[in-house]
């Protein structure tokens, strides 16, 4: 566990360990929950599909394409829950592949197949 005070800035970094230098990491979704085994019932979204949902969430510059850095203010799920668990989904893409998910940024909705 990592202990922080309420409203303290919490800084995170995700690193991709690969021998391929032409990869980039993108933070797509981060969801918090008081239950480490359930990220569907009682949750709080920090970022979803690249769209920032929490006003304290910030992404930070990284000099390395294989490192994603971000931060948010620590919070709690009312007084009944002593811990908050974080689950993040990251996307790995080819560097400078501007058609990839990593370079699309916020995607507010996904396209669906209109076929039969």
C-alpha positions as CSV (number, residue, x, y, z in Angstrom):
1,X,0.0,0.0,0.0
2,X,0.9,3.6,-0.6
3,X,-0.3,6.0,2.1
4,X,-1.3,9.6,1.2
5,X,-3.4,12.3,2.8
6,X,-6.6,13.4,1.3
7,X,-6.2,16.0,-1.5
8,X,-2.5,15.3,-1.7
9,X,-1.1,15.1,-5.2
10,X,-0.4,11.5,-6.2
11,X,2.1,11.1,-9.0
12,X,2.2,7.9,-11.1
13,X,4.4,6.6,-13.9
14,X,3.9,3.6,-16.1
15,X,6.9,2.2,-18.0
16,X,7.0,-0.2,-20.9
17,X,10.0,-2.5,-20.7
18,X,10.8,-3.6,-24.2
19,X,13.9,-3.8,-26.5
20,X,11.9,-2.1,-29.2
21,X,12.6,1.7,-29.0
22,X,9.8,2.6,-31.4
23,X,6.9,2.1,-29.0
24,X,4.8,4.7,-27.2
25,X,2.6,4.3,-24.1
26,X,-0.8,6.0,-23.8
27,X,-3.0,6.1,-20.7
28,X,-6.4,5.2,-22.0
29,X,-8.5,4.6,-18.8
30,X,-8.0,4.7,-15.0
31,X,-10.8,3.8,-12.7
32,X,-10.7,3.8,-8.9
33,X,-12.7,1.5,-6.6
34,X,-12.8,0.7,-2.8
35,X,-12.9,-3.0,-3.8
36,X,-9.8,-4.5,-5.4
37,X,-11.8,-7.3,-7.1
38,X,-14.7,-5.2,-8.4
39,X,-14.1,-2.3,-10.7
40,X,-17.7,-2.2,-12.0
41,X,-20.1,-1.5,-9.1
42,X,-18.8,1.4,-7.0
43,X,-16.2,3.2,-9.1
44,X,-14.8,6.6,-9.8
45,X,-13.4,7.4,-13.2
46,X,-10.2,9.5,-13.5
47,X,-9.8,9.1,-17.3
48,X,-12.0,7.1,-19.7
49,X,-11.1,6.4,-23.4
50,X,-8.5,9.2,-23.1
51,X,-11.1,11.7,-21.9
52,X,-10.3,13.3,-18.5
53,X,-13.1,12.8,-16.0
54,X,-11.6,14.1,-12.8
55,X,-10.7,17.8,-12.7
56,X,-7.5,17.1,-10.7
57,X,-6.1,14.6,-13.2
58,X,-3.1,15.8,-15.2
59,X,-0.8,14.1,-17.6
60,X,2.8,15.1,-17.5
61,X,5.5,15.3,-20.2
62,X,7.9,12.4,-20.3
63,X,11.2,12.6,-22.3
64,X,10.7,8.9,-23.1
65,X,8.0,7.6,-25.4
66,X,7.8,4.3,-23.4
67,X,6.9,6.2,-20.2
68,X,3.5,7.7,-19.3
69,X,3.3,10.1,-16.4
70,X,0.2,11.4,-14.7
71,X,-1.2,12.7,-11.4
72,X,-4.4,13.3,-9.5
73,X,-5.5,14.4,-6.0
74,X,-6.0,11.6,-3.5
75,X,-9.6,11.0,-2.5
76,X,-11.7,8.5,-0.5
77,X,-15.0,6.7,-1.1
78,X,-16.8,8.1,1.9
79,X,-15.7,7.0,5.4
80,X,-16.7,3.3,5.1
81,X,-13.8,2.4,2.9
82,X,-10.2,2.8,4.2
83,X,-8.5,2.1,0.9
84,X,-8.8,3.1,-2.8
85,X,-7.6,0.8,-5.5
86,X,-6.6,2.0,-9.0
87,X,-6.9,0.0,-12.2
88,X,-5.5,1.6,-15.4
89,X,-5.6,0.4,-19.0
90,X,-2.7,1.5,-21.1
91,X,-2.2,1.2,-24.9
92,X,1.1,0.5,-26.6
93,X,1.5,1.7,-30.2
94,X,4.2,2.3,-32.8
95,X,6.0,5.6,-32.4
96,X,4.6,8.2,-34.8
97,X,1.8,5.9,-36.1
98,X,-0.7,8.8,-36.1
99,X,-3.6,6.5,-37.0
100,X,-3.1,4.4,-33.9
101,X,-5.1,4.8,-30.7
102,X,-2.2,6.4,-28.9
103,X,-2.4,9.5,-31.1
104,X,-6.2,9.9,-31.1
105,X,-6.5,11.4,-27.6
106,X,-10.0,11.7,-26.2
107,X,-12.5,9.4,-27.9
108,X,-15.9,10.2,-26.6
109,X,-17.7,7.4,-28.4
110,X,-16.7,4.3,-30.4
111,X,-17.9,3.6,-33.9
112,X,-20.1,0.6,-34.3
113,X,-20.7,-1.6,-37.3
114,X,-24.1,-0.6,-38.9
115,X,-24.3,-3.9,-40.7
116,X,-27.1,-6.5,-40.1
